[in-house]
Amino acid sequence: MKILVLNGSPKREKSDTMQITNAFLDGMREAGEQDVQVIHAVDRHVEYCSGCFACMHNGGTCIHRDDMRGILEDILASDLLVFSFPLYCYGMPAPLKAILDRTLPLSSMAMQKTGDRYEHVGQADYSHLRYLMICGCGFPNSRHNFEPAVEQFKLCFPGNRTIVTIPESPMFNAPEAVSVTEPRLALVRQAGRQYAETGAIEDSLLAQITSPMIPEDIYAQIVNGTVSSKA
């Protein structure tokens, strides 16, 4: 499978969320050979979308001459598109959001009704693509944190999508937390293997992965204690 990972963290490979993503990819590799390409959004020159819609009228050609044309080619050549990012203000970090905005050339101005909503008709064939969102956050729970990012991802990719959200993600870069993070990464690898084999993750496994690794109040105390010691 040809996999394109769009890493939204400015920390690149040192990202807390990339620890999760790498474990998921390792699990996929256990099921078979995978062709993985990682793009760190912060390293690419991607102008902000100007909303001129020129790309939607002229066959997908954007007015900007930057790295996005190559990224679009990589997207269309892939089988699985992975959005890996930490939660920033309940959404994607700006460099990754800029890339998402600039996928507009894949669609035309024409609209069609699908179910109870309208969608743009594609002017490129991306029907083969599957989409995976892996998102971590520094809060100790998933409630009232991930919902905006999850809903945006669902609206952008209404089909063939899988969403993994993990709270307490800074623990993945804390050596002293390995006793709880390694079992969680083992579950993530299991999920990656399962996804590669079946195209889905069992709800019971996903529930284990997305739950807090340690009690929420203890995690908050640890974080607050660390902040106090650095003050």
FIKOLZA-1660 file (N, C-alpha, C; in steps of 0.1 Angstrom, whole numbers, plus 5000, padded with zeros to 4 digits):
% residues 231
   i   px   py   pz ch aa at
   1 5008 4988 5000  A  M  N
   1 5000 5000 5000  A  M CA
   1 5009 5012 5000  A  M  C
   2 5005 5022 4992  A  K  N
   2 5012 5035 4992  A  K CA
   2 5006 5045 5001  A  K  C
   3 5013 5049 5011  A  I  N
   3 5008 5057 5022  A  I CA
   3 5015 5070 5023  A  I  C
   4 5007 5081 5023  A  L  N
   4 5013 5095 5024  A  L CA
   4 5009 5100 5038  A  L  C
   5 5019 5103 5046  A  V  N
   5 5016 5109 5059  A  V CA
   5 5018 5124 5059  A  V  C
   6 5008 5132 5062  A  L  N
   6 5010 5146 5063  A  L CA
   6 5011 5150 5078  A  L  C
   7 5023 5153 5083  A  N  N
   7 5026 5155 5097  A  N CA
   7 5024 5170 5099  A  N  C
   8 5014 5174 5107  A  G  N
   8 5011 5188 5110  A  G CA
   8 5019 5194 5121  A  G  C
   9 5027 5186 5129  A  S  N
   9 5034 5191 5140  A  S CA
   9 5047 5198 5136  A  S  C
  10 5049 5210 5141  A  P  N
  10 5062 5217 5138  A  P CA
  10 5074 5210 5144  A  P  C
  11 5072 5200 5153  A  K  N
  11 5083 5193 5159  A  K CA
  11 5088 5181 5150  A  K  C
  12 5081 5180 5139  A  R  N
  12 5085 5170 5129  A  R CA
  12 5085 5156 5135  A  R  C
  13 5096 5148 5134  A  E  N
  13 5096 5134 5139  A  E CA
  13 5096 5134 5155  A  E  C
  14 5099 5145 5161  A  K  N
  14 5098 5145 5176  A  K CA
  14 5084 5148 5181  A  K  C
  15 5075 5149 5172  A  S  N
  15 5061 5151 5177  A  S CA
  15 5056 5140 5185  A  S  C
  16 5048 5144 5196  A  D  N
  16 5042 5134 5204  A  D CA
  16 5033 5125 5196  A  D  C
  17 5025 5131 5187  A  T  N
  17 5015 5124 5179  A  T CA
  17 5022 5115 5169  A  T  C
  18 5034 5119 5164  A  M  N
  18 5041 5110 5154  A  M CA
  18 5046 5097 5161  A  M  C
  19 5048 5097 5174  A  Q  N
  19 5051 5085 5181  A  Q CA
  19 5039 5075 5179  A  Q  C
  20 5027 5080 5180  A  I  N
  20 5015 5072 5178  A  I CA
  20 5014 5067 5163  A  I  C
  21 5016 5077 5154  A  T  N
  21 5015 5074 5140  A  T CA
  21 5025 5064 5136  A  T  C
  22 5038 5065 5141  A  N  N
  22 5048 5055 5137  A  N CA
  22 5045 5042 5142  A  N  C
  23 5039 5041 5154  A  A  N
  23 5035 5028 5160  A  A CA
  23 5024 5022 5151  A  A  C
  24 5015 5030 5146  A  F  N
  24 5004 5025 5138  A  F CA
  24 5010 5020 5124  A  F  C
  25 5019 5027 5119  A  L  N
  25 5026 5023 5106  A  L CA
  25 5034 5010 5108  A  L  C
  26 5040 5009 5120  A  D  N
  26 5048 4996 5123  A  D CA
  26 5038 4984 5123  A  D  C
  27 5026 4987 5129  A  G  N
  27 5016 4976 5129  A  G CA
  27 5012 4972 5115  A  G  C
  28 5010 4982 5106  A  M  N
  28 5007 4980 5092  A  M CA
  28 5018 4972 5085  A  M  C
  29 5030 4975 5088  A  R  N
  29 5041 4968 5082  A  R CA
  29 5042 4953 5087  A  R  C
  30 5037 4950 5098  A  E  N
  30 5036 4936 5103  A  E CA
  30 5027 4928 5094  A  E  C
  31 5017 4935 5088  A  A  N
  31 5007 4928 5079  A  A CA
  31 5012 4927 5065  A  A  C
  32 5022 4934 5061  A  G  N
  32 5027 4934 5048  A  G CA
  32 5036 4946 5045  A  G  C
  33 5042 4946 5033  A  E  N
  33 5051 4957 5030  A  E CA
  33 5043 4970 5027  A  E  C
  34 5047 4981 5032  A  Q  N
  34 5041 4994 5030  A  Q CA
  34 5051 5004 5024  A  Q  C
  35 5046 5012 5015  A  D  N
  35 5054 5022 5009  A  D CA
  35 5050 5035 5016  A  D  C
  36 5058 5040 5025  A  V  N
  36 5054 5052 5033  A  V CA
  36 5062 5064 5030  A  V  C
  37 5056 5075 5027  A  Q  N
  37 5062 5088 5025  A  Q CA
  37 5056 5098 5036  A  Q  C
  38 5065 5105 5042  A  V  N
  38 5061 5115 5053  A  V CA
  38 5065 5129 5048  A  V  C
  39 5055 5137 5048  A  I  N
  39 5057 5152 5045  A  I CA
  39 5054 5159 5058  A  I  C
  40 5065 5167 5063  A  H  N
  40 5063 5176 5074  A  H CA
  40 5058 5189 5069  A  H  C
  41 5046 5192 5072  A  A  N
  41 5040 5204 5066  A  A CA
  41 5048 5217 5069  A  A  C
  42 5054 5218 5080  A  V  N
  42 5062 5230 5084  A  V CA
  42 5074 5232 5074  A  V  C
  43 5078 5221 5068  A  D  N
  43 5090 5222 5059  A  D CA
  43 5086 5226 5044  A  D  C
  44 5074 5226 5041  A  R  N
  44 5069 5229 5028  A  R CA
  44 5065 5243 5026  A  R  C
  45 5067 5248 5014  A  H  N
  45 5063 5262 5011  A  H CA
  45 5049 5261 5005  A  H  C
  46 5039 5264 5013  A  V  N
  46 5025 5263 5008  A  V CA
  46 5018 5276 5012  A  V  C
  47 5015 5284 5002  A  E  N
  47 5008 5297 5004  A  E CA
  47 4994 5294 5009  A  E  C
  48 4988 5304 5015  A  Y  N
  48 4974 5303 5019  A  Y CA
  48 4965 5304 5007  A  Y  C
  49 4954 5296 5008  A  C  N
  49 4944 5297 4997  A  C CA
  49 4938 5311 4997  A  C  C
  50 4937 5317 4985  A  S  N
  50 4932 5331 4984  A  S CA
  50 4917 5331 4981  A  S  C
  51 4911 5320 4979  A  G  N
  51 4897 5319 4977  A  G CA
  51 4892 5325 4964  A  G  C
  52 4901 5325 4954  A  C  N
  52 4898 5331 4941  A  C CA
  52 4890 5321 4932  A  C  C
  53 4891 5308 4936  A  F  N
  53 4884 5297 4929  A  F CA
  53 4889 5295 4914  A  F  C
  54 4901 5301 4911  A  A  N
  54 4906 5299 4897  A  A CA
  54 4909 5284 4895  A  A  C
  55 4913 5277 4905  A  C  N
  55 4917 5263 4903  A  C CA
  55 4904 5254 4900  A  C  C
  56 4893 5259 4905  A  M  N
  56 4880 5251 4903  A  M CA
  56 4874 5254 4890  A  M  C
  57 4879 5264 4882  A  H  N
  57 4874 5267 4869  A  H CA
  57 4883 5263 4858  A  H  C
  58 4896 5261 4861  A  N  N
  58 4905 5259 4849  A  N CA
  58 4913 5246 4850  A  N  C
  59 4906 5235 4855  A  G  N
  59 4912 5222 4855  A  G CA
  59 4921 5219 4866  A  G  C
  60 4921 5227 4876  A  G  N
  60 4930 5224 4888  A  G CA
  60 4942 5232 4889  A  G  C
  61 4945 5242 4881  A  T  N
  61 4957 5250 4882  A  T CA
  61 4955 5261 4891  A  T  C
  62 4963 5262 4902  A  C  N
  62 4963 5272 4912  A  C CA
  62 4971 5284 4908  A  C  C
  63 4968 5296 4912  A  I  N
  63 4975 5308 4909  A  I CA
  63 4989 5308 4916  A  I  C
  64 4990 5301 4927  A  H  N
  64 5003 5300 4935  A  H CA
  64 5012 5290 4929  A  H  C
  65 5025 5294 4928  A  R  N
  65 5036 5285 4924  A  R CA
  65 5044 5281 4935  A  R  C
  66 5040 5271 4942  A  D  N
  66 5047 5267 4954  A  D CA
  66 5048 5251 4955  A  D  C
  67 5050 5246 4966  A  D  N
  67 5051 5231 4968  A  D CA
  67 5038 5223 4967  A  D  C
  68 5027 5230 4966  A  M  N
  68 5014 5223 4967  A  M CA
  68 5011 5215 4955  A  M  C
  69 5016 5219 4943  A  R  N
  69 5014 5211 4931  A  R CA
  69 5019 5197 4933  A  R  C
  70 5032 5196 4938  A  G  N
  70 5038 5183 4940  A  G CA
  70 5031 5175 4951  A  G  C
  71 5026 5182 4961  A  I  N
  71 5019 5175 4972  A  I CA
  71 5006 5169 4967  A  I  C
  72 4999 5176 4958  A  L  N
  72 4986 5171 4952  A  L CA
  72 4989 5159 4944  A  L  C
  73 5001 5159 4936  A  E  N
  73 5004 5147 4929  A  E CA
  73 5007 5135 4938  A  E  C
  74 5014 5138 4949  A  D  N
  74 5016 5127 4959  A  D CA
  74 5003 5122 4965  A  D  C
  75 4994 5131 4967  A  I  N
  75 4981 5126 4973  A  I CA
  75 4974 5117 4963  A  I  C
  76 4973 5121 4951  A  L  N
  76 4966 5113 4941  A  L CA
  76 4973 5100 4938  A  L  C
  77 4986 5099 4940  A  A  N
  77 4993 5087 4938  A  A CA
  77 4993 5077 4949  A  A  C
  78 4986 5081 4960  A  S  N
  78 4986 5073 4972  A  S CA
  78 4973 5065 4973  A  S  C
  79 4974 5055 4982  A  D  N
  79 4962 5047 4986  A  D CA
  79 4956 5051 4999  A  D  C
  80 4965 5056 5008  A  L  N
  80 4960 5060 5021  A  L CA
  80 4967 5073 5025  A  L  C
  81 4958 5083 5029  A  L  N
  81 4963 5096 5032  A  L CA
  81 4961 5097 5048  A  L  C
  82 4972 5099 5055  A  V  N
  82 4972 5100 5069  A  V CA
  82 4975 5114 5074  A  V  C
  83 4965 5120 5081  A  F  N
  83 4967 5133 5087  A  F CA
  83 4971 5130 5102  A  F  C
  84 4984 5133 5105  A  S  N
  84 4989 5132 5118  A  S CA
  84 4992 5145 5124  A  S  C
  85 4985 5149 5135  A  F  N
  85 4987 5162 5141  A  F CA
  85 4983 5163 5155  A  F  C
  86 4990 5172 5163  A  P  N
  86 4985 5175 5176  A  P CA
  86 4974 5185 5175  A  P  C
  87 4966 5185 5186  A  L  N
  87 4954 5194 5186  A  L CA
  87 4959 5209 5190  A  L  C
  88 4956 5218 5181  A  Y  N
  88 4960 5232 5183  A  Y CA
  88 4947 5240 5183  A  Y  C
  89 4943 5246 5194  A  C  N
  89 4931 5253 5195  A  C CA
  89 4919 5246 5190  A  C  C
  90 4919 5233 5193  A  Y  N
  90 4908 5224 5189  A  Y CA
  90 4907 5221 5174  A  Y  C
  91 4918 5223 5167  A  G  N
  91 4919 5220 5153  A  G CA
  91 4933 5216 5148  A  G  C
  92 4935 5217 5135  A  M  N
  92 4948 5214 5130  A  M CA
  92 4958 5225 5131  A  M  C
  93 4971 5223 5133  A  P  N
  93 4981 5233 5132  A  P CA
  93 4980 5240 5119  A  P  C
  94 4984 5253 5118  A  A  N
  94 4982 5261 5106  A  A CA
  94 4989 5256 5094  A  A  C
  95 5001 5250 5094  A  P  N
  95 5007 5245 5082  A  P CA
  95 5000 5234 5076  A  P  C
  96 4994 5225 5084  A  L  N
  96 4986 5214 5078  A  L CA
  96 4973 5219 5073  A  L  C
  97 4966 5229 5080  A  K  N
  97 4954 5234 5076  A  K CA
  97 4956 5241 5062  A  K  C
  98 4967 5247 5060  A  A  N
  98 4970 5254 5047  A  A CA
  98 4970 5244 5036  A  A  C
  99 4976 5232 5039  A  I  N
  99 4976 5221 5029  A  I CA
  99 4962 5216 5026  A  I  C
 100 4954 5214 5036  A  L  N
 100 4941 5210 5034  A  L CA
 100 4933 5220 5026  A  L  C
 101 4934 5233 5029  A  D  N
 101 4927 5243 5022  A  D CA
 101 4931 5243 5007  A  D  C
 102 4944 5240 5004  A  R  N
 102 4949 5240 4991  A  R CA
 102 4946 5227 4983  A  R  C
 103 4938 5218 4989  A  T  N
 103 4933 5207 4981  A  T CA
 103 4921 5210 4972  A  T  C
 104 4917 5223 4972  A  L  N
 104 4906 5228 4965  A  L CA
 104 4907 5224 4950  A  L  C
 105 4919 5224 4944  A  P  N
 105 4920 5221 4929  A  P CA
 105 4914 5207 4926  A  P  C
 106 4913 5198 4936  A  L  N
 106 4908 5185 4933  A  L CA
 106 4893 5185 4930  A  L  C
 107 4886 5196 4933  A  S  N
 107 4872 5198 4931  A  S CA
 107 4868 5208 4921  A  S  C
 108 4856 5208 4915  A  S  N
 108 4852 5218 4906  A  S CA
 108 4841 5226 4913  A  S  C
 109 4837 5237 4907  A  M  N
 109 4826 5246 4912  A  M CA
 109 4813 5239 4912  A  M  C
 110 4811 5229 4903  A  A  N
 110 4798 5222 4902  A  A CA
 110 4795 5215 4915  A  A  C
 111 4782 5215 4919  A  M  N
 111 4778 5208 4931  A  M CA
 111 4768 5197 4928  A  M  C
 112 4767 5187 4937  A  Q  N
 112 4757 5177 4937  A  Q CA
 112 4752 5174 4951  A  Q  C
 113 4740 5169 4951  A  K  N
 113 4734 5166 4964  A  K CA
 113 4737 5152 4968  A  K  C
 114 4743 5149 4979  A  T  N
 114 4746 5136 4984  A  T CA
 114 4739 5134 4998  A  T  C
 115 4729 5126 4999  A  G  N
 115 4721 5126 5011  A  G CA
 115 4714 5139 5014  A  G  C
 116 4717 5145 5025  A  D  N
 116 4711 5157 5029  A  D CA
 116 4720 5169 5028  A  D  C
 117 4731 5167 5021  A  R  N
 117 4741 5178 5020  A  R CA
 117 4746 5179 5005  A  R  C
 118 4752 5191 5002  A  Y  N
 118 4757 5193 4989  A  Y CA
 118 4772 5192 4989  A  Y  C
 119 4778 5186 4979  A  E  N
 119 4793 5185 4978  A  E CA
 119 4797 5190 4964  A  E  C
 120 4810 5194 4963  A  H  N
 120 4815 5198 4950  A  H CA
 120 4818 5185 4943  A  H  C
 121 4817 5186 4930  A  V  N
 121 4820 5174 4921  A  V CA
 121 4835 5175 4918  A  V  C
 122 4841 5163 4920  A  G  N
 122 4856 5163 4918  A  G CA
 122 4860 5165 4903  A  G  C
 123 4871 5171 4901  A  Q  N
 123 4877 5173 4888  A  Q CA
 123 4890 5165 4887  A  Q  C
 124 4892 5156 4897  A  A  N
 124 4903 5147 4898  A  A CA
 124 4898 5134 4904  A  A  C
 125 4903 5123 4900  A  D  N
 125 4898 5110 4905  A  D CA
 125 4906 5106 4918  A  D  C
 126 4899 5108 4929  A  Y  N
 126 4905 5104 4942  A  Y CA
 126 4896 5094 4949  A  Y  C
 127 4888 5087 4941  A  S  N
 127 4879 5077 4947  A  S CA
 127 4886 5065 4954  A  S  C
 128 4898 5063 4950  A  H  N
 128 4906 5052 4955  A  H CA
 128 4912 5054 4969  A  H  C
 129 4911 5067 4973  A  L  N
 129 4918 5071 4985  A  L CA
 129 4910 5067 4998  A  L  C
 130 4918 5063 5008  A  R  N
 130 4913 5061 5022  A  R CA
 130 4920 5072 5030  A  R  C
 131 4913 5075 5041  A  Y  N
 131 4917 5086 5049  A  Y CA
 131 4918 5082 5064  A  Y  C
 132 4929 5086 5070  A  L  N
 132 4931 5083 5085  A  L CA
 132 4936 5095 5092  A  L  C
 133 4929 5098 5103  A  M  N
 133 4932 5110 5111  A  M CA
 133 4938 5104 5124  A  M  C
 134 4950 5108 5128  A  I  N
 134 4956 5104 5141  A  I CA
 134 4959 5117 5148  A  I  C
 135 4953 5120 5159  A  C  N
 135 4954 5133 5166  A  C CA
 135 4956 5130 5181  A  C  C
 136 4966 5137 5187  A  G  N
 136 4969 5137 5201  A  G CA
 136 4967 5150 5207  A  G  C
 137 4964 5150 5220  A  C  N
 137 4962 5163 5227  A  C CA
 137 4968 5162 5241  A  C  C
 138 4971 5174 5247  A  G  N
 138 4978 5174 5260  A  G CA
 138 4968 5174 5272  A  G  C
 139 4955 5174 5269  A  F  N
 139 4945 5173 5280  A  F CA
 139 4943 5159 5284  A  F  C
 140 4938 5156 5296  A  P  N
 140 4937 5143 5301  A  P CA
 140 4925 5135 5297  A  P  C
 141 4916 5141 5288  A  N  N
 141 4905 5134 5284  A  N CA
 141 4901 5138 5269  A  N  C
 142 4892 5130 5263  A  S  N
 142 4888 5133 5250  A  S CA
 142 4875 5141 5249  A  S  C
 143 4868 5142 5259  A  R  N
 143 4855 5149 5259  A  R CA
 143 4857 5164 5258  A  R  C
 144 4850 5170 5249  A  H  N
 144 4850 5185 5247  A  H CA
 144 4864 5190 5243  A  H  C
 145 4872 5182 5236  A  N  N
 145 4885 5186 5231  A  N CA
 145 4886 5183 5216  A  N  C
 146 4884 5170 5212  A  F  N
 146 4886 5166 5198  A  F CA
 146 4874 5169 5189  A  F  C
 147 4863 5172 5194  A  E  N
 147 4851 5172 5186  A  E CA
 147 4852 5181 5174  A  E  C
 148 4857 5194 5175  A  P  N
 148 4858 5202 5163  A  P CA
 148 4866 5196 5152  A  P  C
 149 4878 5191 5156  A  A  N
 149 4887 5185 5146  A  A CA
 149 4881 5172 5139  A  A  C
 150 4874 5164 5148  A  V  N
 150 4867 5152 5143  A  V CA
 150 4856 5156 5133  A  V  C
 151 4848 5165 5137  A  E  N
 151 4837 5169 5128  A  E CA
 151 4842 5175 5115  A  E  C
 152 4852 5183 5115  A  Q  N
 152 4858 5188 5103  A  Q CA
 152 4863 5177 5094  A  Q  C
 153 4870 5167 5100  A  F  N
 153 4875 5156 5092  A  F CA
 153 4864 5148 5086  A  F  C
 154 4853 5146 5093  A  K  N
 154 4842 5138 5088  A  K CA
 154 4835 5146 5076  A  K  C
 155 4834 5159 5077  A  L  N
 155 4828 5166 5066  A  L CA
 155 4837 5167 5054  A  L  C
 156 4850 5168 5056  A  C  N
 156 4860 5168 5045  A  C CA
 156 4861 5155 5038  A  C  C
 157 4860 5144 5046  A  F  N
 157 4862 5131 5041  A  F CA
 157 4850 5122 5045  A  F  C
 158 4839 5123 5039  A  P  N
 158 4827 5116 5043  A  P CA
 158 4827 5101 5042  A  P  C
 159 4836 5096 5034  A  G  N
 159 4837 5082 5032  A  G CA
 159 4851 5076 5033  A  G  C
 160 4852 5063 5036  A  N  N
 160 4865 5057 5037  A  N CA
 160 4875 5063 5047  A  N  C
 161 4869 5067 5058  A  R  N
 161 4878 5074 5068  A  R CA
 161 4878 5066 5082  A  R  C
 162 4889 5068 5089  A  T  N
 162 4891 5062 5102  A  T CA
 162 4897 5073 5111  A  T  C
 163 4893 5074 5123  A  I  N
 163 4897 5085 5132  A  I CA
 163 4902 5079 5145  A  I  C
 164 4914 5083 5149  A  V  N
 164 4921 5079 5162  A  V CA
 164 4925 5091 5169  A  V  C
 165 4919 5093 5181  A  T  N
 165 4922 5104 5190  A  T CA
 165 4928 5099 5203  A  T  C
 166 4939 5105 5208  A  I  N
 166 4945 5100 5220  A  I CA
 166 4948 5112 5229  A  I  C
 167 4942 5112 5241  A  P  N
 167 4946 5122 5251  A  P CA
 167 4959 5119 5258  A  P  C
 168 4964 5128 5266  A  E  N
 168 4976 5127 5274  A  E CA
 168 4988 5123 5265  A  E  C
 169 4988 5128 5252  A  S  N
 169 4999 5124 5243  A  S CA
 169 5013 5129 5246  A  S  C
 170 5015 5140 5254  A  P  N
 170 5029 5143 5257  A  P CA
 170 5036 5132 5265  A  P  C
 171 5029 5123 5271  A  M  N
 171 5035 5112 5278  A  M CA
 171 5043 5103 5269  A  M  C
 172 5040 5103 5256  A  F  N
 172 5048 5094 5247  A  F CA
 172 5062 5099 5245  A  F  C
 173 5065 5111 5248  A  N  N
 173 5079 5116 5247  A  N CA
 173 5085 5117 5261  A  N  C
 174 5079 5111 5271  A  A  N
 174 5084 5112 5285  A  A CA
 174 5090 5098 5289  A  A  C
 175 5103 5097 5290  A  P  N
 175 5109 5083 5293  A  P CA
 175 5104 5077 5306  A  P  C
 176 5100 5086 5315  A  E  N
 176 5096 5080 5328  A  E CA
 176 5081 5075 5327  A  E  C
 177 5075 5077 5316  A  A  N
 177 5061 5072 5314  A  A CA
 177 5060 5059 5306  A  A  C
 178 5072 5053 5303  A  V  N
 178 5072 5042 5294  A  V CA
 178 5064 5030 5299  A  V  C
 179 5062 5029 5312  A  S  N
 179 5054 5017 5317  A  S CA
 179 5040 5018 5313  A  S  C
 180 5035 5030 5310  A  V  N
 180 5021 5031 5305  A  V CA
 180 5020 5034 5290  A  V  C
 181 5030 5041 5285  A  T  N
 181 5029 5044 5271  A  T CA
 181 5032 5032 5262  A  T  C
 182 5041 5023 5266  A  E  N
 182 5045 5012 5257  A  E CA
 182 5033 5002 5256  A  E  C
 183 5025 4999 5266  A  P  N
 183 5013 4991 5264  A  P CA
 183 5003 4998 5254  A  P  C
 184 5002 5011 5255  A  R  N
 184 4993 5018 5246  A  R CA
 184 4998 5018 5232  A  R  C
 185 5011 5019 5230  A  L  N
 185 5017 5018 5216  A  L CA
 185 5015 5004 5211  A  L  C
 186 5016 4994 5220  A  A  N
 186 5013 4980 5215  A  A CA
 186 4999 4979 5210  A  A  C
 187 4989 4985 5216  A  L  N
 187 4976 4985 5211  A  L CA
 187 4975 4993 5198  A  L  C
 188 4982 5004 5197  A  V  N
 188 4982 5011 5184  A  V CA
 188 4988 5003 5173  A  V  C
 189 4999 4995 5176  A  R  N
 189 5004 4987 5165  A  R CA
 189 4994 4976 5162  A  R  C
 190 4987 4970 5171  A  Q  N
 190 4977 4961 5169  A  Q CA
 190 4966 4966 5159  A  Q  C
 191 4963 4979 5162  A  A  N
 191 4953 4986 5154  A  A CA
 191 4958 4988 5139  A  A  C
 192 4970 4991 5138  A  G  N
 192 4976 4993 5125  A  G CA
 192 4976 4980 5117  A  G  C
 193 4980 4969 5124  A  R  N
 193 4980 4956 5117  A  R CA
 193 4965 4952 5113  A  R  C
 194 4956 4955 5122  A  Q  N
 194 4942 4952 5119  A  Q CA
 194 4937 4960 5107  A  Q  C
 195 4941 4973 5107  A  Y  N
 195 4936 4982 5096  A  Y CA
 195 4942 4977 5083  A  Y  C
 196 4955 4973 5083  A  A  N
 196 4961 4969 5070  A  A CA
 196 4954 4956 5065  A  A  C
 197 4950 4948 5074  A  E  N
 197 4944 4935 5071  A  E CA
 197 4929 4936 5067  A  E  C
 198 4922 4945 5073  A  T  N
 198 4907 4945 5072  A  T CA
 198 4902 4958 5067  A  T  C
 199 4910 4969 5068  A  G  N
 199 4905 4982 5064  A  G CA
 199 4897 4989 5075  A  G  C
 200 4897 4984 5087  A  A  N
 200 4890 4990 5098  A  A CA
 200 4897 4986 5111  A  A  C
 201 4892 4993 5122  A  I  N
 201 4897 4990 5135  A  I CA
 201 4884 4986 5144  A  I  C
 202 4885 4975 5151  A  E  N
 202 4874 4971 5159  A  E CA
 202 4871 4982 5170  A  E  C
 203 4858 4984 5172  A  D  N
 203 4854 4995 5181  A  D CA
 203 4859 4992 5195  A  D  C
 204 4860 4980 5200  A  S  N
 204 4865 4977 5213  A  S CA
 204 4880 4981 5214  A  S  C
 205 4888 4978 5204  A  L  N
 205 4902 4982 5204  A  L CA
 205 4903 4997 5203  A  L  C
 206 4895 5003 5195  A  L  N
 206 4896 5018 5194  A  L CA
 206 4893 5025 5207  A  L  C
 207 4883 5019 5214  A  A  N
 207 4879 5024 5227  A  A CA
 207 4891 5024 5237  A  A  C
 208 4899 5013 5237  A  Q  N
 208 4910 5011 5246  A  Q CA
 208 4921 5022 5242  A  Q  C
 209 4923 5024 5229  A  I  N
 209 4934 5033 5225  A  I CA
 209 4930 5047 5228  A  I  C
 210 4918 5051 5227  A  T  N
 210 4914 5065 5229  A  T CA
 210 4911 5069 5243  A  T  C
 211 4912 5059 5253  A  S  N
 211 4910 5062 5267  A  S CA
 211 4922 5068 5273  A  S  C
 212 4921 5075 5284  A  P  N
 212 4933 5080 5292  A  P CA
 212 4942 5069 5296  A  P  C
 213 4955 5071 5296  A  M  N
 213 4965 5061 5300  A  M CA
 213 4966 5060 5315  A  M  C
 214 4964 5071 5322  A  I  N
 214 4964 5072 5337  A  I CA
 214 4952 5080 5341  A  I  C
 215 4947 5079 5353  A  P  N
 215 4936 5087 5357  A  P CA
 215 4937 5102 5354  A  P  C
 216 4926 5108 5350  A  E  N
 216 4927 5122 5345  A  E CA
 216 4932 5131 5356  A  E  C
 217 4928 5129 5369  A  D  N
 217 4932 5139 5379  A  D CA
 217 4947 5137 5382  A  D  C
 218 4952 5125 5381  A  I  N
 218 4967 5123 5384  A  I CA
 218 4975 5129 5373  A  I  C
 219 4970 5127 5360  A  Y  N
 219 4977 5134 5349  A  Y CA
 219 4978 5149 5351  A  Y  C
 220 4966 5155 5354  A  A  N
 220 4966 5169 5356  A  A CA
 220 4975 5174 5367  A  A  C
 221 4976 5166 5378  A  Q  N
 221 4985 5169 5389  A  Q CA
 221 5000 5169 5384  A  Q  C
 222 5003 5159 5376  A  I  N
 222 5017 5158 5371  A  I CA
 222 5020 5170 5363  A  I  C
 223 5011 5173 5353  A  V  N
 223 5013 5184 5344  A  V CA
 223 5015 5197 5352  A  V  C
 224 5006 5200 5362  A  N  N
 224 5006 5212 5369  A  N CA
 224 5019 5213 5378  A  N  C
 225 5023 5201 5383  A  G  N
 225 5035 5201 5391  A  G CA
 225 5047 5204 5383  A  G  C
 226 5047 5199 5370  A  T  N
 226 5059 5202 5361  A  T CA
 226 5059 5217 5358  A  T  C
 227 5047 5222 5355  A  V  N
 227 5047 5237 5352  A  V CA
 227 5051 5245 5364  A  V  C
 228 5047 5241 5376  A  S  N
 228 5051 5249 5388  A  S CA
 228 5066 5248 5390  A  S  C
 229 5072 5236 5388  A  S  N
 229 5087 5235 5390  A  S CA
 229 5095 5243 5380  A  S  C
 230 5089 5246 5368  A  K  N
 230 5096 5254 5358  A  K CA
 230 5093 5269 5360  A  K  C
 231 5084 5273 5368  A  A  N
 231 5080 5287 5370  A  A CA
 231 5091 5295 5377  A  A  C
% end
